[in-house]
Amino acid sequence: MTRQNATNFSGTLQFPYANAPTDLFKKEDVQVLALATDQHDHSPGKGLILSPGAIPAGSITSAMIADGTIQAVDIASGIIGLNSSLIQDGAITGNKLAPGAVGTNQIASGAVTTTQIADGTVGTVDLAVQAVTQTVVAQNSGSNSTTSASPVAMDSQLFTTGFAGSQILVDWRGTLQCSSAGANATLYMRVDAGAWTSLGRTTLPTASASFTIAIQGLFTGLSAASHTFDIGWATSAGTLSLDTSIYRTLRVTEFKR
């Protein structure tokens, strides 16, 4: 005959049992077995340890988990994905995240939109250089002379605005000459062949003398589309011309407000 000790109980709860019909029956074995059964809770030495398969799906709920007991080491890397069913909407708030815990790898491209950004919270330091502006510069284009007393186009620039309602600053500078002493040279701007706006006038006291002039115009309320910005000029007398030996510059810049 042989006697064998239970392998899932230890210490004072480890009871022997007979494994052959001829083994003697001992009341002490039954007493230890009864004690082991009474204290059986599946902890080490008190019965078989529960396997994951012994726990029914959905049986572990919030009521079984003490608040604040789940640590970072308990969460597998990558287990919580975007739109994960593991996270209740609104459950993770700022005080649940350690400083620097959310990096760029955790934010999907395009996930942060204007609805996630409070109005007025993005400062200048948060903007990359040229992030919300664009500039187009043209040099030495258009006609070189005019005798017209009313504005005609001298330079033009096609410009596609990126934002509706942004501010468009148009800057032109160049060097003028006139064949008639004392003539008035006037410079204008317009957008999309609209009305001309007079932005600068100068009197050329000496015939053929060079005079450098710069004008600026601000355009607002334009749609996000292609627009044509024209520089116009006119003269009160003689032939008004550009000194082509010196660069003239037409610059269009968009500022997003």
Buried (B, 14 or more C-beta within 10 A) or exposed (E): EEEEEBEBBEEEBBBBBBEEEEBEEEEEBEEBBEBBEEBBEEEEBBBEEEEEEEEEEEEEEEEEEEEEEEEEEEEEEEEEEEEEEEEEEEEEEEEEEEEEEEEEEEEEEEEEEEEEEEEEEEEEEEEEEEEBBBEBEBEBEBEEBBBEEEBBBBBBBEBEBEBEEBBBBBBBBBBBBBBBBEBBBBBBBBBEEEEBBEBBBBEBEEEBEBBEBEBEBEBEEBEEEEBBBBBBBBBBBBBBBBBEEEEBBBBBBBBBE
